[in-house]
Amino acid sequence: MEKLALAVFLLIPTVASARPEPDKSAMYAVPVGGYPSDGPADAKVTLVIAHDYMDPFSHRNRATLDELRKKYGNELRIVFRNMVVHPRNAMAAALASCAAHKQNKFDAFEDKLWEGFNQRSLDLSEVDNGNGPQKCWDLAEGCPIVVGFAKDLGLKVDRFKADMKACVQHVNDDMAELAKFGVGSTPSFFINGRHLAGAMPTAEYEKLIDEEMAKATDAIKKGTPKARFYKTIVLGKGEKKVDMAQPSMPAPRPSRPSLDASKTYAIKVDGFPAKGVADAKVTIVMFFDYATPYAERARTTLDELLQNYGKDLRIVYRTRLVHPTNAMAAALSLCAAHKVGKAIEMDSALWEKGFQPRSFDATDIDLGNGLQKCWDTPDGCKLAVQIATDLGHDPKRFKTDMKSCVKFVQDDDADASTFLVNATPTFFINGRMLSGAQPAQNFSAIIDDELAKANDRIKKGTPRARYYRSWIVDKGEKPAP
C-alpha cells in the first residue's frame, strides 16, 4: 500500500479564518439528515461533531464520545460531519467515509481510518504518476489505502470508487454549510444546536447535554413528539447561520513574508536541549510542538540522520507552541528536565506516554476554584510529574522548575515567531530553513552542502568549536522585522 507522503506538508494549527465564532448561548439549526449517526433518531439530545481524519484532537475525542454513549444510552445520538481542515491528507479519507456510509459500513470504516491515522498511513489527495497532479479518486488505481480498507470490509469496490467521486460535492457542501455556522476548526460540536469547540473534558459535554436533556424532557412532556423534537425545536427554531455582523469577527491578517530557503538565518542554539556533539559541523534546529503528529514522525528521520553523520551532526530542540492548550505543559517539562540533564529522556517519554496515547496534560484545569495553570497547582501536570519521577527527578523541584521555565518557553516561542516559524515541525540546517516532516534525503541534500562549506572553512582556519557561532549566528540573517 502507498504510504502517506509528507513532502512539504505542515501541521498548521486549525484556527478559524476571518469568520465569526458561534455564540455559545445560541441554538443553531444544524442539519443532520443524510449523515452517518450513532444512536436512535428520536434521541432527546443530538450531538453533531465536525471532524477531520488527520486531526489528533478529533482522534483523542473518540474516547470521550464512547464515555458519553455509555452514560446516556438511547437518549443520545451522535451525528458525524466532515470539516476537512487538512485537505491534502484528509480529503480522501472524508470521501471514503462518505462512500462507506452509502454501503452501511460507516462505523467499521471509520475505525479503519483512525487506524490509518495512528500509523500515519492515509492517502494523499493528489498523486502524480507522470501526467501531472491528479486527485487519487479520479484514478483507476488511486487511493489504494482506503480502497484496501473497503476490500477488507467486504464492500463492493467498484461502487465504492464511484461513490468516492460522487461524494466530492457532498463533502464540499458539508464544509460550506458548517462554515455558515462558524465552524473553522476541528473538532467542533453542536449539542442540540449549542456550540462547543475543541476536545474538552467529558464533564464539559455532560453539563451541556444535561441542560439540553432537561429542556427536551420538558418540551416532550408539554406535547412535542419525541420523534420530531430535533426537527421541531432545533431545526425549526434555531439560528440558520452565524450572524456575519458579529463584532467578534477578527480583522483579516496581512500576509506575512516567508523565509528564503537559500539563505542562512541566525538561529540561536545556546541553552537548548541537543543530541550530538557541541562542535558538530552541521546543526539542525528543530522547532516543534508535542501535539503535532508530523513532529513526532520526524523523530525517526532525525535519528537516522544522526546515525549516518555521526559526530558531524547535532540536533537542537526548540519549542514552537502551535497547540498551547495541549503542548505547553510538555514544553515546560522538557525545559525542567533539561535543567538536570534529562531532556532527551524526557523528550522520548513525552512522545511515548503523552502524544501516542493522546494523553496530554491540559494547560488549564479547574479544581473548583476557577481555571488555573496545571503547573501552578500542587497536583497538576500529573503526566509530566509522573514521567519526571520515573526518571529519578525530585517531583517538588521539577514542578518548581516547570514554573520557572514559563518565561523561557514563552521567549523561545516569541523568538521562533520573529523568524516566521508558524507551523511545526520547521527545521534550520546550519541556518537554512526546511519545512515539514520530509524524507531523509531532503535533509541530506542540505546537510551535505553545509558539510562541504564547513570543511572548507575549518580548513581555512575557523575553529571547529566556534563554527556555528562564527558562520551562522554572527553572519546569518537576523530576525524578520
MOVEN-V626765 format. One record per residue. N is the residue number from 1. RES is the residue in one small letter. PSI is psi as a letter, one per 20 degrees, with the letter a starting at -180 (NA if undefined). Layout:
N;RES;PSI, N;RES;PSI
This chain:
1;m;q, 2;e;p, 3;k;r, 4;l;o, 5;a;q, 6;l;l, 7;a;g, 8;v;k, 9;f;p, 10;l;q, 11;l;n, 12;i;p, 13;p;p, 14;t;m, 15;v;p, 16;a;q, 17;s;a, 18;a;m, 19;r;q, 20;p;q, 21;e;q, 22;p;q, 23;d;p, 24;k;h, 25;s;i, 26;a;r, 27;m;p, 28;y;q, 29;a;m, 30;v;o, 31;p;q, 32;v;i, 33;g;p, 34;g;j, 35;y;q, 36;p;q, 37;s;r, 38;d;o, 39;g;r, 40;p;q, 41;a;h, 42;d;k, 43;a;q, 44;k;h, 45;v;p, 46;t;p, 47;l;o, 48;v;p, 49;i;p, 50;a;o, 51;h;r, 52;d;p, 53;y;j, 54;m;j, 55;d;o, 56;p;h, 57;f;h, 58;s;g, 59;h;g, 60;r;h, 61;n;i, 62;r;h, 63;a;h, 64;t;g, 65;l;h, 66;d;g, 67;e;g, 68;l;h, 69;r;g, 70;k;h, 71;k;g, 72;y;i, 73;g;c, 74;n;i, 75;e;i, 76;l;p, 77;r;p, 78;i;p, 79;v;p, 80;f;p, 81;r;q, 82;n;p, 83;m;n, 84;v;n, 85;v;i, 86;h;m, 87;p;h, 88;r;h, 89;n;i, 90;a;i, 91;m;g, 92;a;h, 93;a;g, 94;a;g, 95;l;h, 96;a;h, 97;s;h, 98;c;g, 99;a;h, 100;a;h, 101;h;h, 102;k;h, 103;q;k, 104;n;k, 105;k;k, 106;f;g, 107;d;g, 108;a;h, 109;f;h, 110;e;h, 111;d;g, 112;k;g, 113;l;h, 114;w;h, 115;e;g, 116;g;h, 117;f;g, 118;n;h, 119;q;j, 120;r;l, 121;s;n, 122;l;q, 123;d;p, 124;l;q, 125;s;g, 126;e;p, 127;v;q, 128;d;o, 129;n;k, 130;g;i, 131;n;k, 132;g;r, 133;p;p, 134;q;q, 135;k;p, 136;c;h, 137;w;i, 138;d;i, 139;l;q, 140;a;h, 141;e;j, 142;g;r, 143;c;l, 144;p;h, 145;i;g, 146;v;h, 147;v;h, 148;g;h, 149;f;g, 150;a;g, 151;k;g, 152;d;h, 153;l;j, 154;g;k, 155;l;q, 156;k;o, 157;v;g, 158;d;g, 159;r;h, 160;f;g, 161;k;g, 162;a;h, 163;d;h, 164;m;g, 165;k;g, 166;a;h, 167;c;i, 168;v;g, 169;q;h, 170;h;g, 171;v;g, 172;n;g, 173;d;h, 174;d;g, 175;m;g, 176;a;g, 177;e;g, 178;l;h, 179;a;h, 180;k;h, 181;f;j, 182;g;j, 183;v;o, 184;g;j, 185;s;r, 186;t;q, 187;p;q, 188;s;q, 189;f;q, 190;f;o, 191;i;o, 192;n;l, 193;g;i, 194;r;p, 195;h;q, 196;l;p, 197;a;q, 198;g;r, 199;a;n, 200;m;r, 201;p;q, 202;t;h, 203;a;h, 204;e;h, 205;y;g, 206;e;h, 207;k;g, 208;l;g, 209;i;g, 210;d;g, 211;e;g, 212;e;h, 213;m;g, 214;a;g, 215;k;g, 216;a;g, 217;t;g, 218;d;g, 219;a;h, 220;i;h, 221;k;h, 222;k;j, 223;g;i, 224;t;p, 225;p;p, 226;k;g, 227;a;i, 228;r;j, 229;f;g, 230;y;g, 231;k;g, 232;t;g, 233;i;g, 234;v;g, 235;l;h, 236;g;h, 237;k;i, 238;g;r, 239;e;p, 240;k;i, 241;k;r, 242;v;p, 243;d;o, 244;m;i, 245;a;j, 246;q;p, 247;p;i, 248;s;i, 249;m;p, 250;p;q, 251;a;q, 252;p;p, 253;r;q, 254;p;q, 255;s;q, 256;r;q, 257;p;q, 258;s;r, 259;l;q, 260;d;o, 261;a;i, 262;s;i, 263;k;r, 264;t;p, 265;y;q, 266;a;m, 267;i;p, 268;k;q, 269;v;i, 270;d;p, 271;g;i, 272;f;q, 273;p;q, 274;a;q, 275;k;p, 276;g;r, 277;v;q, 278;a;h, 279;d;k, 280;a;q, 281;k;h, 282;v;p, 283;t;p, 284;i;p, 285;v;p, 286;m;p, 287;f;p, 288;f;r, 289;d;p, 290;y;j, 291;a;j, 292;t;o, 293;p;h, 294;y;h, 295;a;h, 296;e;g, 297;r;h, 298;a;i, 299;r;g, 300;t;g, 301;t;g, 302;l;h, 303;d;h, 304;e;g, 305;l;h, 306;l;h, 307;q;g, 308;n;h, 309;y;i, 310;g;c, 311;k;i, 312;d;i, 313;l;p, 314;r;q, 315;i;p, 316;v;p, 317;y;p, 318;r;q, 319;t;p, 320;r;o, 321;l;n, 322;v;i, 323;h;m, 324;p;h, 325;t;h, 326;n;i, 327;a;i, 328;m;g, 329;a;h, 330;a;g, 331;a;g, 332;l;h, 333;s;g, 334;l;g, 335;c;g, 336;a;g, 337;a;h, 338;h;h, 339;k;h, 340;v;j, 341;g;k, 342;k;k, 343;a;g, 344;i;g, 345;e;g, 346;m;g, 347;d;g, 348;s;g, 349;a;h, 350;l;h, 351;w;g, 352;e;h, 353;k;i, 354;g;f, 355;f;g, 356;q;g, 357;p;j, 358;r;l, 359;s;m, 360;f;q, 361;d;o, 362;a;q, 363;t;g, 364;d;p, 365;i;q, 366;d;o, 367;l;j, 368;g;i, 369;n;k, 370;g;r, 371;l;p, 372;q;q, 373;k;p, 374;c;h, 375;w;i, 376;d;j, 377;t;q, 378;p;h, 379;d;j, 380;g;r, 381;c;l, 382;k;g, 383;l;g, 384;a;g, 385;v;h, 386;q;g, 387;i;g, 388;a;g, 389;t;g, 390;d;h, 391;l;j, 392;g;j, 393;h;q, 394;d;o, 395;p;h, 396;k;g, 397;r;h, 398;f;g, 399;k;h, 400;t;g, 401;d;h, 402;m;g, 403;k;g, 404;s;i, 405;c;i, 406;v;g, 407;k;h, 408;f;g, 409;v;g, 410;q;g, 411;d;h, 412;d;g, 413;d;g, 414;a;h, 415;d;g, 416;a;h, 417;s;h, 418;t;h, 419;f;j, 420;l;k, 421;v;o, 422;n;j, 423;a;q, 424;t;q, 425;p;q, 426;t;p, 427;f;q, 428;f;o, 429;i;o, 430;n;l, 431;g;i, 432;r;p, 433;m;p, 434;l;p, 435;s;p, 436;g;r, 437;a;n, 438;q;r, 439;p;q, 440;a;h, 441;q;h, 442;n;h, 443;f;g, 444;s;h, 445;a;g, 446;i;g, 447;i;g, 448;d;h, 449;d;g, 450;e;h, 451;l;h, 452;a;g, 453;k;g, 454;a;g, 455;n;g, 456;d;g, 457;r;h, 458;i;h, 459;k;h, 460;k;j, 461;g;i, 462;t;p, 463;p;p, 464;r;g, 465;a;h, 466;r;j, 467;y;g, 468;y;g, 469;r;g, 470;s;g, 471;w;h, 472;i;g, 473;v;g, 474;d;h, 475;k;i, 476;g;r, 477;e;p, 478;k;r, 479;p;q, 480;a;q, 481;p;NA
